[in-house]
């Protein structure tokens, strides 16, 4: 597998490049009910999430959790979204995750890759999106 996703340079504004900070979840596996085919309804399948969020630097960092975006918040947000019920398209699932990420004001860009690990025996399939505010 290739290394963690990086926000593409074209997705960054010039002023963002001087002090770019990222928070990421790599190889996060969860059961999700996703797919349009009959055999995908009524059951979960293993899905891998690779998420990277670019953050506006904190004005002051005092070594306190409340001063930063907690990666557990992003992880739990994804779990809550997949627990909400069946989604037909990976694109729809991705949009929900993007909305959750951008609900945090310090997030300036998101890169997300969702991979369905059990769709085919001979390959992995998925969807990837990069977005900035």
VOPAGU-2260 file (C-alpha; in pm, 1 decimal, decimal comma):
REM VOPAGU-2260
SITE   aa  ch    i         X         Y         Z
SITE  UNK   A    0       0,0       0,0       0,0
SITE  UNK   A    1     121,0     348,5     -74,3
SITE  UNK   A    2     206,5     589,3     210,0
SITE  UNK   A    3     -51,9     808,0     378,9
SITE  UNK   A    4    -230,3    1051,8     160,8
SITE  UNK   A    5    -100,6    1405,5     143,8
SITE  UNK   A    6    -307,4    1708,4      66,4
SITE  UNK   A    7    -217,8    1787,4    -291,1
SITE  UNK   A    8     -21,5    2114,6    -326,4
SITE  UNK   A    9    -291,5    2255,2    -554,0
SITE  UNK   A   10    -542,6    2210,8    -273,3
SITE  UNK   A   11    -348,7    2445,6     -46,1
SITE  UNK   A   12    -353,3    2820,0     -50,6
SITE  UNK   A   13     -15,1    2990,3     -49,9
SITE  UNK   A   14     -62,8    3119,4     304,8
SITE  UNK   A   15    -142,4    2766,3     426,1
SITE  UNK   A   16     195,3    2635,2     314,5
SITE  UNK   A   17     403,4    2820,0     573,6
SITE  UNK   A   18     268,4    2623,9     871,6
SITE  UNK   A   19      64,2    2323,0     771,1
SITE  UNK   A   20     -36,7    2075,8    1039,1
SITE  UNK   A   21    -211,8    1747,7     978,3
SITE  UNK   A   22    -401,5    1495,9    1182,7
SITE  UNK   A   23    -464,5    1154,5    1034,7
SITE  UNK   A   24    -624,9     814,2    1073,3
SITE  UNK   A   25    -447,5     544,5     872,6
SITE  UNK   A   26    -583,1     202,8     790,0
SITE  UNK   A   27    -889,4     252,8    1009,5
SITE  UNK   A   28   -1106,9     -55,3     962,8
SITE  UNK   A   29   -1478,6     -57,9    1034,3
SITE  UNK   A   30   -1786,1    -252,5     934,5
SITE  UNK   A   31   -2009,2     -44,0     711,4
SITE  UNK   A   32   -2335,8    -114,8     538,8
SITE  UNK   A   33   -2262,8      31,0     198,9
SITE  UNK   A   34   -2341,8     -68,4    -157,7
SITE  UNK   A   35   -2608,9     -68,2    -424,9
SITE  UNK   A   36   -2613,2    -440,0    -503,8
SITE  UNK   A   37   -2863,2    -678,8    -346,2
SITE  UNK   A   38   -2589,4    -887,2    -181,7
SITE  UNK   A   39   -2461,6    -570,1      -7,7
SITE  UNK   A   40   -2793,0    -490,4     160,0
SITE  UNK   A   41   -2867,2    -618,0     507,1
SITE  UNK   A   42   -2506,3    -688,6     600,1
SITE  UNK   A   43   -2190,4    -502,2     682,8
SITE  UNK   A   44   -1861,8    -529,3     502,1
SITE  UNK   A   45   -1512,5    -434,0     603,0
SITE  UNK   A   46   -1413,9     -87,2     484,4
SITE  UNK   A   47   -1082,0      91,8     530,4
SITE  UNK   A   48   -1070,2     465,9     591,9
SITE  UNK   A   49    -760,8     677,6     537,2
SITE  UNK   A   50    -831,0    1029,6     654,5
SITE  UNK   A   51    -602,8    1330,3     673,3
SITE  UNK   A   52    -718,1    1671,2     788,0
SITE  UNK   A   53    -507,5    1984,9     751,5
SITE  UNK   A   54    -541,0    2219,0    1043,1
SITE  UNK   A   55    -508,7    2589,2    1099,3
SITE  UNK   A   56    -230,8    2622,9    1357,6
SITE  UNK   A   57    -347,2    2685,2    1712,1
SITE  UNK   A   58    -287,5    3035,7    1839,5
SITE  UNK   A   59    -138,1    2892,4    2153,9
SITE  UNK   A   60     -45,4    2534,4    2231,5
SITE  UNK   A   61     -27,3    2463,4    2603,9
SITE  UNK   A   62      -7,5    2082,4    2596,1
SITE  UNK   A   63    -377,6    2040,5    2669,4
SITE  UNK   A   64    -622,8    1825,4    2476,1
SITE  UNK   A   65    -877,6    2107,4    2463,5
SITE  UNK   A   66    -628,4    2315,6    2262,7
SITE  UNK   A   67    -624,6    2073,8    1967,8
SITE  UNK   A   68    -856,6    1863,1    1757,0
SITE  UNK   A   69    -866,6    1517,3    1913,7
SITE  UNK   A   70    -817,1    1236,7    1659,6
SITE  UNK   A   71   -1053,6    1021,8    1867,9
SITE  UNK   A   72   -1326,3    1271,6    1779,3
SITE  UNK   A   73   -1266,5    1205,8    1408,2
SITE  UNK   A   74   -1254,2     828,8    1463,4
SITE  UNK   A   75   -1578,0     831,9    1662,4
SITE  UNK   A   76   -1739,4    1058,4    1403,3
SITE  UNK   A   77   -1673,8     799,6    1133,4
SITE  UNK   A   78   -1808,0     520,7    1357,3
SITE  UNK   A   79   -2125,0     722,0    1424,9
SITE  UNK   A   80   -2176,8     784,5    1053,2
SITE  UNK   A   81   -2140,2     418,8     955,3
SITE  UNK   A   82   -2363,8     313,3    1246,5
SITE  UNK   A   83   -2643,8     542,6    1122,6
SITE  UNK   A   84   -2752,9     292,5     857,8
SITE  UNK   A   85   -2708,6     170,2     504,5
SITE  UNK   A   86   -2563,0     402,4     240,8
SITE  UNK   A   87   -2576,5     314,8    -127,7
SITE  UNK   A   88   -2269,9     500,1    -251,0
SITE  UNK   A   89   -1918,2     553,6    -121,3
SITE  UNK   A   90   -1954,1     909,0    -250,5
SITE  UNK   A   91   -2245,6     967,1     -11,3
SITE  UNK   A   92   -2053,0     816,3     278,5
SITE  UNK   A   93   -1755,8    1037,9     194,8
SITE  UNK   A   94   -1970,7    1353,4     186,6
SITE  UNK   A   95   -2101,2    1275,3     535,0
SITE  UNK   A   96   -1749,6    1227,4     667,1
SITE  UNK   A   97   -1632,1    1549,9     500,7
SITE  UNK   A   98   -1920,9    1739,5     660,6
SITE  UNK   A   99   -1825,7    1596,3    1000,9
SITE  UNK   A  100   -1462,3    1701,8     953,5
SITE  UNK   A  101   -1548,9    2052,2     836,2
SITE  UNK   A  102   -1775,3    2085,9    1139,5
SITE  UNK   A  103   -1452,0    2156,1    1327,3
SITE  UNK   A  104   -1350,5    2518,8    1258,0
SITE  UNK   A  105    -976,3    2447,4    1267,3
SITE  UNK   A  106    -999,2    2207,3     971,0
SITE  UNK   A  107    -894,5    2378,5     647,3
SITE  UNK   A  108    -864,5    2076,7     415,2
SITE  UNK   A  109    -957,5    1709,9     411,6
SITE  UNK   A  110    -833,6    1416,1     213,0
SITE  UNK   A  111   -1029,6    1094,6     247,2
SITE  UNK   A  112    -993,0     753,3      88,7
SITE  UNK   A  113   -1254,7     485,3     148,2
SITE  UNK   A  114   -1170,6     132,9      35,0
SITE  UNK   A  115   -1413,9    -157,9      12,6
SITE  UNK   A  116   -1197,4    -457,3      94,9
SITE  UNK   A  117   -1446,6    -732,9      13,6
SITE  UNK   A  118   -1612,2    -610,2    -305,1
SITE  UNK   A  119   -1396,1    -831,6    -529,1
SITE  UNK   A  120   -1156,5   -1118,0    -470,8
SITE  UNK   A  121    -892,5    -981,7    -707,6
SITE  UNK   A  122    -873,6    -613,1    -609,2
SITE  UNK   A  123    -973,6    -341,4    -368,8
SITE  UNK   A  124   -1210,7     -69,5    -486,6
SITE  UNK   A  125   -1287,0     266,4    -340,8
SITE  UNK   A  126   -1332,7     637,1    -360,6
SITE  UNK   A  127   -1100,9     927,1    -280,2
SITE  UNK   A  128   -1172,8    1294,8    -238,3
SITE  UNK   A  129    -972,4    1606,3    -150,5
SITE  UNK   A  130   -1146,4    1922,4     -41,8
SITE  UNK   A  131   -1056,3    2250,5     123,1
SITE  UNK   A  132   -1268,3    2526,0     271,3
